[in-house]
Amino acid sequence: MMIRLILILGSVLALAGCQSGNNQPKVEPLIARFFLEAGPRETAATLQLPVSKVKINVNPKPVLVEYDFADVGVAKVDLGWCLLFRLTPAATRDFYRLTVGAQGRRLVLTLNGTPVGARRLDQVVGDGGLLLFIEVQDSDLPELANRIRLTSAGLAAHAR
């Protein structure tokens, strides 16, 4: 009888140990990439924004990828709510050089390969901050920013 009680108690403790662990909800990855509008003689892929239906010919190679984001948040500016991408120091330097010669072209943001927003480069971006209005509901912006931030941070940590 005592042996049976010890076996049952041991089994209960073993099963309880299996239940402990990380109970954090799993966040679906959201990979953000920026593509630069192609010039007249450059090879291009056409992307279409979901709401405005604007079509933009872009270079097939992204200029900013998920490893280039140090942080992503939501910002309120005069025109409304938008995403604020903070670039890593290396990406800030590279993006600064790119924006010097790309004035007037547009950047297109894709999330998991789907175009969601565009911004015309009207000034040199040297501070590492990039504001972008995207074609989704304002109420969805915090969740999107969080998913992009967690995805980029996870990939960066995994790369180290």
Order of alpha helices (4+ residues) and beta strands (2+ residues): alpha-beta-beta-beta-beta-beta-alpha-beta-beta-beta-alpha
